[in-house]
Amino acid sequence: MDKPRLRSAIGAARAAVSEDDRHTASVMTRETLLEQPWVQMAGLVACYWSIGSEPSTHGLVLALWKHGTTVMLPVLREDDDLDWAVYDGPDTLAPGRFGIMEPVDTRRGVDAVRTAALVIVPALAVDRSTGVRLGRGGGSYDRALARVGPNVPTVALLYDGELREDIPEEPHDIPVRYVAQPNGITRIVPGRA
């Protein structure tokens, strides 16, 4: 199946899940992530402010911030690349492009993601054998992931059933190293299905 049809099918499947079930799944994913020592020790985390039927990151961002972690959230630029700004509490967000909430803090530049000890990204699905993620098609997160060092954990948040084996890979795709779901965390080892 090609990427547009996969996006459509997974988007429809997400929309069919009740808000309560999505909330429960998001809480379980958040708690699973927060139990990981490499998450607890990350002093600077690049994350995102979820929208629509995505696994919610609102509680995760707040928990990390309350724990004393510096959290950067993306700011979508006109060229669809991602700038970054620091989250400093729920009152420091404002609608940006397309109504997506973003920090009002000083922009740190597209390369700020290089300084993160942990990078959490959205995805509709991830291929379990390659780590290639299916995003919304704009390429913003692939550009950001290309700037992340080889030893930095990169994590896509998914619902159960979205870690698949049929995600088409394109030359610009940058794989993630982990997938966090309500049922646990999967480390992606390329070539091992």
DAQUIDA-V671768 format. One record per helix or strand. SS is the DSSP state (alpha for helix, beta for strand). FROM is the first residue (numbers start at 0). LEN is the number of residues. If there is no record, write none. Layout:
<<SS,FROM,LEN> <SS,FROM,LEN>>
This chain:
<<alpha,2,14> <alpha,18,16> <alpha,36,4> <beta,43,4> <alpha,57,9> <beta,69,7> <beta,81,6> <alpha,89,3> <beta,92,3> <alpha,96,3> <beta,100,3> <alpha,109,6> <beta,117,5> <beta,124,3> <beta,132,2> <alpha,139,6> <beta,152,5> <beta,162,2> <beta,177,4> <beta,183,4>>
